[in-house]
Amino acid sequence: MNQTVLPALPAVQLVRELADVGRQVRAHRKQQGLRIDDAAALISVSVDLLSRLENGAGGIRTDKLLSVLDGLGLALVIAPKDHALLQRLPSGLLADVV
């Protein structure tokens, strides 16, 4: 079986576009050893929705996005750009933010 090796993603990532979220979702799903159809069933979303999210496509409802993140053990954090939490992240993540 041929498996594509994905580059390692940072554990914490500044999201600049939906594709960033999609890469994290795919990486965490694969880390858990879940096929896309199994993950979709466990989270109660369609395979199509999960696939669109992983590929950075738009048109995904916020409640569905939050369900997927929660189902995979991920969290969405919103903070002011100058918040201390963001200041503690590796400098490369914030180079063009503050």
WORAPE-V502901 format. One record per residue. N is the residue number from 1. SS is DSSP state (H for helix, E for strand, - for the rest). OMEGA is omega in whole degrees, 0 to 359 (none if undefined). NEAR is the number of other C-alpha atoms within 10 Angstrom. Layout:
n & ss & omega & near
N & SS & OMEGA & NEAR
N & SS & OMEGA & NEAR
This chain:
n & ss & omega & near
1 & - & 177 & 3
2 & - & 176 & 4
3 & - & 177 & 5
4 & - & 178 & 6
5 & - & 180 & 6
6 & - & 176 & 10
7 & - & 180 & 7
8 & - & 177 & 8
9 & - & 177 & 12
10 & - & 180 & 10
11 & - & 177 & 7
12 & - & 185 & 10
13 & - & 172 & 14
14 & - & 182 & 14
15 & - & 178 & 12
16 & - & 180 & 9
17 & - & 183 & 9
18 & H & 178 & 15
19 & H & 176 & 17
20 & H & 178 & 17
21 & H & 181 & 21
22 & H & 178 & 19
23 & H & 178 & 17
24 & H & 180 & 22
25 & H & 180 & 23
26 & H & 182 & 21
27 & H & 180 & 17
28 & H & 176 & 18
29 & H & 182 & 21
30 & H & 176 & 14
31 & H & 180 & 10
32 & - & 177 & 11
33 & - & 183 & 11
34 & - & 169 & 15
35 & - & 184 & 11
36 & H & 181 & 18
37 & H & 177 & 15
38 & H & 179 & 13
39 & H & 180 & 21
40 & H & 180 & 20
41 & H & 180 & 11
42 & H & 183 & 13
43 & H & 182 & 17
44 & - & 171 & 13
45 & - & 179 & 16
46 & - & 175 & 15
47 & H & 179 & 15
48 & H & 180 & 12
49 & H & 181 & 18
50 & H & 178 & 24
51 & H & 178 & 17
52 & H & 179 & 16
53 & H & 181 & 24
54 & H & 181 & 21
55 & - & 175 & 17
56 & - & 179 & 17
57 & - & 178 & 14
58 & - & 176 & 10
59 & - & 179 & 9
60 & - & 181 & 14
61 & - & 182 & 10
62 & H & 179 & 9
63 & H & 178 & 9
64 & H & 177 & 17
65 & H & 180 & 18
66 & H & 177 & 14
67 & H & 179 & 17
68 & H & 180 & 24
69 & H & 180 & 18
70 & H & 181 & 13
71 & H & 179 & 16
72 & - & 178 & 20
73 & - & 178 & 11
74 & - & 179 & 14
75 & - & 174 & 12
76 & - & 181 & 10
77 & - & 177 & 6
78 & - & 182 & 8
79 & - & 173 & 9
80 & - & 182 & 9
81 & - & 181 & 12
82 & - & 181 & 10
83 & - & 181 & 10
84 & H & 179 & 10
85 & H & 180 & 10
86 & H & 180 & 18
87 & H & 180 & 13
88 & - & 179 & 9
89 & - & 177 & 13
90 & - & 187 & 12
91 & H & 180 & 10
92 & H & 180 & 7
93 & H & 188 & 15
94 & - & 187 & 15
95 & - & 184 & 8
96 & - & 183 & 7
97 & - & 185 & 10
98 & - & none & 9
